Amino acid sequence: MRIRMRLAEQLRNRIWIVPAVFAVLAIAAGIAFPVVDGTTELTAIAFDPEAARSLLGSLSGGMITFTGFVFSILLVAVQFGSSQFSPRMLLLFLRDPVTQLALGTFIATFLYSLLVLSSVGRAENPDFVPHNSISIALLLLLASMFMFLRLITNTTSGLRVASVLVDLGREARKVIERAYPEQAVADEAGEREPAPLPEDSRVVPYRGEPGVLQSVDRQELVSLATEADAMIELVPAVGDPLVPGDPVFRVRDGGGSLEEDELTSSIAVGDERSVEQDPAFAFRLLADISAKALSPGVNDPTTATQALNQIEVLLRIIAHRRLGPDVVHDTRGVVRFRSRTPSWEDYLSLALDETRQFGVGSLQVTRRLSALLRGLRETVPGYRAPAVEAQLELVRAAARRAFGEEADRRAATTSDPQGLGSSRETP
């Protein structure tokens, strides 16, 4: 599982892997197709040797220059995006499949054209021209032009604030669906932490490289615990840093025995958090974008308001999900695995505290926060409403401290889903 998860992360996060695959395919095609051309008389477009050399030479030389130009554009775009939004957004930019496919197409066109050029006018046959192979090179050129236009459109659209926030919100909703499939329970008692395992439970320490816990194979752990008639508790939460020697699992052994290697192979540790099994990280990214927009050097409360739009959607979804500890039973109803997950109060704090803190003095942000919290208060389960009311009171208190004039204080505490321009006079 660990190898599979790491391989999947490498494929998503490494921008060079797809171009490398395309390069290998281009080399194979550039060697094989001229050989096939030499054995067939069927020709779509005919070229004389000089025209073929001129065409392929221009194509291969132009494509390598063009690829360098596109790389320069991408570096500027990524630098702009990471500085405008959050350094942690860089990973999402690198994961874009359009970018990887475009670079792969450019490199493949260059390598294929160069290899086909080497087959024109061979020593054993000076008049040989691989007509069909050259036609394929022209088709690759057309594909490269199409991918360039697609890349430019995708990059310019992807750097829009609204586009980045919508994509991040869409990914976060998928993660929430996977992480919290159960609907909220009827009362708070259903989400209380279970009693911890006895102190004499076996502790499995972490022995790998320092990093961050990215994901856990729960099904594998449940299967291991069922076979050994044991119960496994994951000590760190997904997203927590791990240092060699830190406890990773507590195990209450049953009739069988569990090897440490079996347990530790079920987790994936990387150099930074990932959204895959970590809904809190999606809130972290949105909060980062909002905080960045409210920094004195940027001073863009409208972007913070747009981030709050996505945050409100996610909070409304997660408010109606069961957020208690992750407890998994086997087919007989026996608890086999459990781990810690953030509470409703944790998500509220993560999503809103920094925006409220950095947005002090901004009418737009304060009014949008008021609208968000008042809307949540009316829609969340009753046992979650007090935490929302406490956040709303913090917003009101911050507004009272930040604005000296009574008129400004009234304006700041008005509920406005647009920040400024659409007030809602609600108590």
C-alpha positions as CSV (number, residue, x, y, z in Angstrom):
1,M,0.0,0.0,0.0
2,R,2.8,2.4,0.9
3,I,4.5,1.8,-2.4
4,R,1.2,2.2,-4.3
5,M,0.4,5.5,-2.5
6,R,3.9,6.9,-3.1
7,L,3.8,5.9,-6.7
8,A,0.4,7.6,-7.2
9,E,1.8,10.7,-5.5
10,Q,4.9,10.7,-7.7
11,L,2.8,10.4,-10.8
12,R,0.6,13.3,-9.8
13,N,3.3,15.6,-8.4
14,R,6.3,15.1,-10.7
15,I,5.9,17.2,-13.8
16,W,8.7,15.3,-15.7
17,I,7.1,11.8,-15.6
18,V,4.5,12.2,-18.4
19,P,7.0,14.1,-20.7
20,A,9.5,11.3,-20.0
21,V,7.0,8.6,-21.1
22,F,6.2,10.6,-24.2
23,A,9.9,10.9,-25.0
24,V,10.4,7.2,-24.8
25,L,7.4,6.6,-27.1
26,A,8.7,9.2,-29.5
27,I,12.1,7.6,-29.7
28,A,10.6,4.2,-30.3
29,A,8.3,5.6,-33.1
30,G,11.1,7.6,-34.6
31,I,13.2,4.4,-35.0
32,A,10.4,2.1,-36.0
33,F,8.2,4.1,-38.4
34,P,11.0,4.8,-41.0
35,V,11.7,1.1,-41.1
36,V,8.1,0.4,-41.8
37,D,8.1,3.2,-44.4
38,G,10.9,1.3,-46.2
39,T,8.8,-1.8,-46.6
40,T,5.6,-0.1,-47.9
41,E,4.8,1.7,-51.1
42,L,1.6,3.4,-49.8
43,T,2.3,7.1,-49.5
44,A,0.0,9.9,-48.3
45,I,2.2,12.9,-49.1
46,A,5.4,12.7,-51.2
47,F,8.5,14.7,-50.3
48,D,11.8,15.0,-52.1
49,P,15.0,14.5,-50.0
50,E,16.0,18.2,-49.8
51,A,12.4,19.2,-48.8
52,A,12.2,16.5,-46.2
53,R,15.5,17.5,-44.7
54,S,14.6,21.2,-44.6
55,L,11.1,20.5,-43.1
56,L,12.3,18.1,-40.4
57,G,15.3,20.2,-39.5
58,S,13.2,23.3,-39.1
59,L,10.6,21.3,-37.2
60,S,13.0,19.8,-34.7
61,G,15.0,23.0,-34.2
62,G,11.9,25.1,-33.8
63,M,10.3,22.7,-31.3
64,I,13.2,22.6,-28.9
65,T,13.3,26.5,-28.9
66,F,9.5,26.6,-28.6
67,T,9.6,24.1,-25.6
68,G,12.1,26.3,-23.8
69,F,9.9,29.3,-24.4
70,V,6.9,27.5,-22.9
71,F,8.9,26.4,-19.9
72,S,9.8,30.1,-19.3
73,I,6.1,31.0,-19.4
74,L,5.2,28.3,-17.0
75,L,7.9,29.3,-14.5
76,V,6.6,32.8,-14.5
77,A,3.0,31.6,-14.1
78,V,3.8,29.3,-11.3
79,Q,5.9,31.9,-9.5
80,F,3.0,34.4,-9.8
81,G,0.4,31.9,-8.6
82,S,2.4,30.7,-5.6
83,S,3.1,34.3,-4.5
84,Q,-0.5,35.5,-5.2
85,F,-2.3,32.7,-3.5
86,S,-0.2,30.5,-1.3
87,P,3.2,28.6,-1.6
88,R,1.2,25.4,-0.8
89,M,-0.8,25.9,-4.0
90,L,2.3,25.2,-6.1
91,L,1.6,21.4,-5.8
92,L,-1.8,21.9,-7.3
93,F,-0.3,23.8,-10.3
94,L,2.2,21.0,-10.9
95,R,-0.5,18.4,-10.8
96,D,-2.3,20.0,-13.8
97,P,-2.5,17.2,-16.4
98,V,-2.8,19.7,-19.3
99,T,0.6,21.1,-18.4
100,Q,2.2,17.6,-18.3
101,L,0.5,16.5,-21.6
102,A,1.5,19.7,-23.4
103,L,5.2,19.4,-22.4
104,G,5.1,15.8,-23.4
105,T,3.7,16.6,-26.8
106,F,6.3,19.2,-27.5
107,I,9.2,17.0,-26.4
108,A,7.8,14.1,-28.4
109,T,7.5,16.2,-31.6
110,F,11.1,17.3,-31.2
111,L,12.6,13.9,-30.7
112,Y,10.5,12.2,-33.3
113,S,11.4,14.8,-36.0
114,L,15.1,14.5,-35.1
115,L,15.1,10.7,-35.5
116,V,13.1,10.7,-38.7
117,L,15.5,13.3,-40.1
118,S,18.4,11.0,-39.4
119,S,16.8,8.3,-41.6
120,V,16.4,10.6,-44.7
121,G,19.0,9.7,-47.4
122,R,20.7,6.8,-45.6
123,A,24.1,5.8,-46.9
124,E,22.8,2.5,-48.3
125,N,19.9,4.4,-50.0
126,P,20.6,8.1,-50.6
127,D,17.2,8.6,-52.2
128,F,15.2,7.1,-49.3
129,V,12.5,9.4,-47.8
130,P,10.1,8.1,-45.1
131,H,7.1,9.9,-46.5
132,N,4.5,8.6,-44.1
133,S,6.8,9.2,-41.1
134,I,7.2,12.8,-42.2
135,S,3.4,13.1,-42.4
136,I,3.1,11.9,-38.9
137,A,5.7,14.6,-37.8
138,L,3.4,17.2,-39.3
139,L,0.4,15.7,-37.4
140,L,2.5,16.0,-34.2
141,L,3.2,19.6,-35.1
142,L,-0.6,20.3,-35.3
143,A,-1.1,18.5,-32.0
144,S,1.6,20.6,-30.4
145,M,-0.1,23.8,-31.6
146,F,-3.4,22.6,-30.2
147,M,-1.8,21.7,-26.9
148,F,-0.1,25.1,-26.8
149,L,-3.4,26.9,-27.2
150,R,-4.9,24.6,-24.6
151,L,-2.0,25.3,-22.2
152,I,-2.3,29.0,-22.6
153,T,-6.0,29.0,-22.0
154,N,-5.7,26.6,-19.1
155,T,-2.9,28.6,-17.5
156,T,-4.5,32.0,-17.8
157,S,-7.8,30.7,-16.6
158,G,-6.2,28.7,-13.8
159,L,-4.5,31.8,-12.4
160,R,-7.9,33.6,-11.9
161,V,-8.8,33.9,-8.3
162,A,-12.3,32.5,-8.9
163,S,-11.0,29.6,-10.9
164,V,-8.4,28.6,-8.3
165,L,-11.0,28.8,-5.4
166,V,-13.6,26.9,-7.3
167,D,-11.2,24.1,-8.2
168,L,-10.0,23.9,-4.7
169,G,-13.5,23.8,-3.3
170,R,-14.5,21.1,-5.8
171,E,-11.5,18.9,-4.7
172,A,-12.4,19.6,-1.0
173,R,-15.9,18.5,-1.4
174,K,-14.7,15.2,-2.9
175,V,-12.4,14.7,0.0
176,I,-15.2,15.4,2.6
177,E,-17.4,12.9,0.9
178,R,-14.7,10.2,1.2
179,A,-13.6,11.1,4.7
180,Y,-17.0,11.6,6.3
181,P,-19.6,9.5,4.5
182,E,-22.0,9.2,7.4
183,Q,-24.6,11.9,8.2
184,A,-24.4,13.8,11.5
185,V,-25.7,12.0,14.5
186,A,-28.8,13.2,16.5
187,D,-26.8,14.5,19.4
188,E,-23.3,15.4,20.5
189,A,-22.9,12.2,22.6
190,G,-22.6,10.2,19.4
191,E,-19.3,12.0,18.5
192,R,-17.5,11.8,21.8
193,E,-14.0,10.3,21.9
194,P,-14.0,6.6,23.0
195,A,-11.9,5.6,26.0
196,P,-8.2,5.2,25.1
197,L,-6.5,1.9,25.0
198,P,-4.9,0.7,28.2
199,E,-1.5,2.1,29.0
200,D,0.0,-1.4,28.7
201,S,-1.0,-1.6,25.0
202,R,1.9,-2.2,22.6
203,V,3.3,0.9,21.0
204,V,4.6,0.8,17.4
205,P,7.1,3.6,16.8
206,Y,7.8,5.4,13.5
207,R,11.2,4.4,12.0
208,G,11.3,6.1,8.7
209,E,12.4,9.5,7.4
210,P,10.9,12.6,9.1
211,G,7.9,13.8,7.3
212,V,4.1,14.4,7.4
213,L,1.5,11.6,7.6
214,Q,-0.3,11.9,4.2
215,S,-2.6,8.9,4.1
216,V,-3.5,5.6,5.8
217,D,-4.8,2.3,4.4
218,R,-7.7,1.7,6.8
219,Q,-8.9,-1.4,5.0
220,E,-5.5,-3.0,5.3
221,L,-5.3,-2.2,9.0
222,V,-8.8,-3.6,9.6
223,S,-7.9,-6.7,7.8
224,L,-4.7,-7.2,9.8
225,A,-6.5,-6.5,13.1
226,T,-9.3,-9.0,12.2
227,E,-6.9,-11.8,11.3
228,A,-4.9,-11.2,14.6
229,D,-8.1,-10.6,16.7
230,A,-6.6,-7.2,17.7
231,M,-7.5,-3.6,17.9
232,I,-5.3,-0.9,16.3
233,E,-5.3,2.8,17.2
234,L,-3.6,5.3,14.9
235,V,-1.9,7.8,17.3
236,P,-1.2,10.8,15.0
237,A,-3.9,12.3,12.8
238,V,-3.5,12.6,9.0
239,G,-1.5,15.7,8.4
240,D,0.6,15.5,11.7
241,P,4.4,15.6,11.4
242,L,6.3,12.4,12.2
243,V,9.8,12.1,13.7
244,P,11.6,8.8,14.1
245,G,10.7,7.3,17.4
246,D,7.2,8.9,17.6
247,P,4.4,6.5,18.4
248,V,2.4,5.6,15.3
249,F,0.1,2.8,16.5
250,R,-1.1,1.5,19.8
251,V,-2.1,-2.2,19.5
252,R,-4.1,-4.4,21.8
253,D,-3.0,-7.8,20.7
254,G,-5.5,-10.7,20.6
255,G,-4.9,-14.3,19.7
256,G,-2.5,-13.5,16.9
257,S,0.4,-11.2,16.5
258,L,1.0,-8.1,14.3
259,E,4.5,-7.3,12.9
260,E,5.6,-3.7,13.0
261,D,6.5,-3.8,9.3
262,E,2.9,-4.9,8.4
263,L,1.5,-1.9,10.3
264,T,4.0,0.7,9.1
265,S,3.6,-0.4,5.5
266,S,-0.1,0.8,5.7
267,I,0.8,4.5,6.0
268,A,2.3,7.0,3.5
269,V,4.6,9.7,4.8
270,G,5.7,12.6,2.6
271,D,7.4,16.0,2.8
272,E,4.1,18.0,2.9
273,R,0.4,17.5,3.6
274,S,-1.8,16.2,0.9
275,V,-5.5,16.8,0.3
276,E,-6.2,13.1,-0.5
277,Q,-7.3,12.1,3.0
278,D,-7.0,15.4,4.8
279,P,-10.1,17.7,4.5
280,A,-8.5,20.0,7.1
281,F,-5.7,20.8,4.6
282,A,-8.3,22.0,2.1
283,F,-9.5,24.5,4.7
284,R,-5.9,25.4,5.4
285,L,-5.3,26.3,1.8
286,L,-8.5,28.4,1.6
287,A,-7.6,30.1,4.9
288,D,-4.1,30.8,3.5
289,I,-5.5,32.4,0.4
290,S,-7.7,34.6,2.5
291,A,-4.9,35.5,4.9
292,K,-2.6,36.3,2.0
293,A,-5.2,38.6,0.5
294,L,-5.6,40.5,3.8
295,S,-1.8,41.0,4.3
296,P,-0.7,44.7,4.2
297,G,1.3,44.2,1.1
298,V,-1.7,42.9,-0.9
299,N,-4.7,44.5,0.9
300,D,-7.3,42.7,-1.2
301,P,-10.4,42.0,0.9
302,T,-12.5,41.0,-2.1
303,T,-10.3,37.9,-2.6
304,A,-10.8,37.1,1.1
305,T,-14.5,37.4,0.6
306,Q,-14.4,35.0,-2.4
307,A,-12.4,32.5,-0.3
308,L,-15.1,32.8,2.4
309,N,-17.7,31.9,-0.2
310,Q,-16.0,28.5,-0.7
311,I,-15.4,28.1,3.0
312,E,-19.0,28.6,3.8
313,V,-20.0,25.9,1.3
314,L,-17.6,23.4,2.9
315,L,-18.6,24.3,6.4
316,R,-22.3,23.8,5.5
317,I,-21.5,20.3,4.1
318,I,-19.2,19.2,6.9
319,A,-21.7,20.5,9.5
320,H,-24.1,17.7,8.5
321,R,-21.5,14.9,8.7
322,R,-20.5,12.8,11.6
323,L,-17.2,14.1,12.7
324,G,-16.5,11.9,15.7
325,P,-13.4,9.6,15.9
326,D,-12.9,7.3,13.0
327,V,-13.9,3.9,14.3
328,V,-14.1,0.9,12.0
329,H,-15.8,-2.4,13.0
330,D,-15.4,-5.8,11.4
331,T,-18.3,-7.9,10.1
332,R,-19.1,-9.1,13.7
333,G,-19.3,-5.5,15.0
334,V,-16.0,-5.6,16.9
335,V,-13.9,-2.4,16.8
336,R,-10.7,-3.1,14.9
337,F,-9.4,0.4,14.1
338,R,-9.8,3.9,15.3
339,S,-8.1,7.3,14.8
340,R,-8.5,10.9,15.7
341,T,-10.3,13.4,13.4
342,P,-10.8,17.1,13.8
343,S,-13.9,18.3,15.6
344,W,-16.5,20.8,14.5
345,E,-14.9,23.4,16.6
346,D,-11.5,22.6,15.0
347,Y,-12.9,23.1,11.5
348,L,-14.6,26.4,12.5
349,S,-11.4,27.7,14.0
350,L,-9.2,26.6,11.1
351,A,-11.5,28.1,8.5
352,L,-12.3,31.5,10.2
353,D,-9.9,32.5,12.9
354,E,-7.1,33.9,10.8
355,T,-9.5,35.7,8.4
356,R,-11.2,37.3,11.4
357,Q,-7.9,38.2,12.9
358,F,-6.3,39.7,9.8
359,G,-9.6,41.2,8.5
360,V,-10.0,43.5,11.6
361,G,-10.8,46.9,10.3
362,S,-12.2,45.7,6.9
363,L,-15.9,46.4,6.6
364,Q,-16.2,43.9,3.7
365,V,-14.6,41.0,5.5
366,T,-16.4,41.6,8.8
367,R,-19.8,41.8,7.1
368,R,-19.1,38.6,5.0
369,L,-18.1,36.8,8.2
370,S,-21.3,37.9,9.9
371,A,-23.4,36.6,7.0
372,L,-21.5,33.3,6.9
373,L,-21.9,32.6,10.6
374,R,-25.6,33.7,10.7
375,G,-26.3,31.4,7.8
376,L,-24.5,28.5,9.5
377,R,-26.3,29.2,12.8
378,E,-29.7,28.6,11.1
379,T,-28.7,25.4,9.3
380,V,-26.3,23.4,11.5
381,P,-27.5,20.7,13.9
382,G,-28.5,22.2,17.3
383,Y,-25.6,20.9,19.2
384,R,-23.2,22.6,16.8
385,A,-24.9,26.0,17.0
386,P,-23.1,27.2,20.2
387,A,-19.7,27.0,18.5
388,V,-21.1,29.1,15.6
389,E,-22.6,31.6,18.0
390,A,-19.3,31.9,19.9
391,Q,-17.5,32.7,16.6
392,L,-20.2,35.3,15.7
393,E,-19.7,37.0,19.0
394,L,-15.9,37.2,18.4
395,V,-16.7,38.9,15.0
396,R,-18.9,41.4,16.8
397,A,-16.3,42.1,19.5
398,A,-13.6,42.6,16.9
399,A,-15.8,45.1,15.0
400,R,-16.5,47.0,18.2
401,R,-12.8,47.3,18.9
402,A,-11.8,48.2,15.4
403,F,-14.3,50.9,14.6
404,G,-14.6,54.0,16.7
405,E,-17.7,55.5,15.2
406,E,-21.1,54.0,16.0
407,A,-22.2,54.2,12.4
408,D,-19.1,52.2,11.3
409,R,-19.7,49.6,14.1
410,R,-23.3,49.1,12.9
411,A,-22.2,48.8,9.3
412,A,-19.4,46.3,10.2
413,T,-21.8,44.0,12.2
414,T,-24.4,44.0,9.4
415,S,-24.9,40.6,7.7
416,D,-23.9,41.0,4.0
417,P,-23.3,37.9,1.9
418,Q,-21.5,40.0,-0.7
419,G,-19.3,41.7,1.8
420,L,-20.5,45.2,0.7
421,G,-23.6,45.9,-1.4
422,S,-26.2,43.4,-0.3
423,S,-27.0,43.9,3.5
424,R,-29.3,41.6,5.3
425,E,-30.8,43.1,8.4
426,T,-31.1,39.9,10.6
427,P,-30.8,39.8,14.4
